[in-house]
Amino acid sequence: MSRVLIVGAGLTGSLCACLLRREMPNKVKIVVWDKSRGAGGRMSTSRCPSSAECTADLGAQYISATPYYGQIHQSFYEELLAHNVLKPLVANVEGMMKKEEGLRDFVTPKGVSSIVKHYLRESAGAEVLFEHHVTHIHQKGAGWEVHWKGGVAEQFDAVVLTMPVPQILQLQGVVSSLIDKSQRQKLEAVSYSSRYALGLFYKAGTQIDVPWAAKYIANNPCIRFISIDDKKRNLDSSYIGPSVVVHTSVPFGVQHLEDTKEEVEPLILEQLQKVLPGLPQPISIKFQKWRYSQVLSAVADCPGQMTLHTEPLLVCGGDGFTHSNSDGCIESALKVFEVLKSSL
Ligand SMILES: Cc1cc2nc3c(=O)[nH]c(=O)nc-3n(C[C@H](O)[C@H](O)[C@H](O)COP(=O)(O)OP(=O)(O)OC[C@H]3O[C@@H](n4cnc5c(N)ncnc54)[C@H](O)[C@@H]3O)c2cc1C
């Protein structure tokens, strides 16, 4: 049985694991490693430290299906709707860009990471390990030896890398020597926006009186988006407490990218008071830097994946190889899966 390592428990990695499990049962041993403490990647949902039910989506906010992707990824949408992972967005989002006709927006009642967790649950039998930060990959015999920070290296027959492209380029060992000149140029040209996110958690019973569930903010130097997250997800928060998500603008993110949390958080909170004067004091705040937020320019002329080595197989996928949303991840996971299937 081939042993396949998927690096990254975001949407691309978890869906790759699920596709392998469903389409090639008993043929592969699937292992997923992620450097974080939980699943989701940029589809991350944070919990209030004092109330696990009070959560906030710090990365992706909602899932938008264009008519084209709604059709070609119909089975994925149907599955997530059938499992109540997705629900139609019914709340009022102010300032949203004009929508393409026929576009459908969805929210995730249990937080956006529930999409990723759904696919990991569907990968029954896969070994999913967190706090496994991959640092080196070396070829050893007919397979790969993969090293992670603070742990013992392990051997795999095939490796899939699903992290943002600059993090793929940071890997040491064989990755840097394998990439040919044209692949390297394409990977180095990939760019991402950067921004900060705050999750503000409140005591049960706190009222946040705004006439919207989420709003795009124009003309503020720091804040671009605010969501009253429970309202966005159409939940009754009276017994768990509301949560507020704040995303900064990209120019603010870029300007303060190397600053510390202690420097950046007060600046965001000061601007938040200007945008929403009288906002109550939260009981807890989660701070998140998205150095690699959304893909600005993806790998050029790319079929959704890049194969760095065929025997043994080393393949990269993720939104950097398509575009930065759920459909981009599904598209890439399907392409990575095709490569795995024909190679294994
Ligand atoms: C602020 C923000 C808002 C967004 N809004 C939306 C939205 O509204 N709708 C939408 O559809 N999309 C949105 N997106 C984009 C969406 O979140 C991404 O396209 C998607 O989550 C990418 O998934 P992925 O699996 O390809 O990568 P990731 O989610 O980045 O997963 C990669 C994983 O690899 C792990 N990793 C990295 N390096 C290593 C290593 N060396 N070893 C082990 N593990 C490693 C990371 O911890 C991570 O979990 C948003 C993103 C951000 C940041």
The ligand as an ORCA input file, in Angstrom:
! r2SCAN-3c Opt
* xyz 0 1
  C      -8.731     37.210      5.111
  C      -9.173     36.211      4.075
  C     -10.452     36.300      3.527
  C     -10.880     35.367      2.573
  N     -12.161     35.420      2.117
  C     -12.635     34.407      1.358
  C     -14.024     34.283      1.117
  O     -14.846     35.070      1.605
  N     -14.445     33.238      0.333
  C     -13.565     32.303     -0.167
  O     -14.009     31.343     -0.837
  N     -12.239     32.394      0.076
  C     -11.760     33.400      0.830
  N     -10.431     33.462      1.144
  C      -9.502     32.558      0.444
  C      -9.542     31.119      1.016
  O      -9.481     31.173      2.416
  C      -8.375     30.350      0.448
  O      -8.467     30.344     -0.975
  C      -8.342     28.885      0.902
  O      -8.591     28.770      2.273
  C      -6.973     28.290      0.554
  O      -6.944     26.944      0.968
  P      -5.651     26.050      0.731
  O      -5.928     24.721      1.335
  O      -5.243     26.087     -0.698
  O      -4.481     26.793      1.539
  P      -4.394     27.081      3.104
  O      -5.736     27.269      3.676
  O      -3.393     28.176      3.278
  O      -3.816     25.719      3.709
  C      -2.444     25.436      3.734
  C      -2.116     24.767      5.060
  O      -0.736     24.415      5.040
  C      -0.213     24.587      6.340
  N       1.238     24.750      6.194
  C       1.922     25.781      5.631
  N       3.245     25.533      5.636
  C       3.397     24.306      6.227
  C       4.539     23.492      6.541
  N       5.791     23.876      6.219
  N       4.321     22.301      7.158
  C       3.054     21.893      7.478
  N       1.949     22.630      7.212
  C       2.121     23.813      6.584
  C      -0.917     25.825      6.873
  O      -0.923     25.832      8.297
  C      -2.326     25.662      6.287
  O      -3.202     25.030      7.190
  C      -9.983     34.353      2.118
  C      -8.712     34.261      2.673
  C      -8.311     35.164      3.652
  C      -6.958     35.006      4.287
*
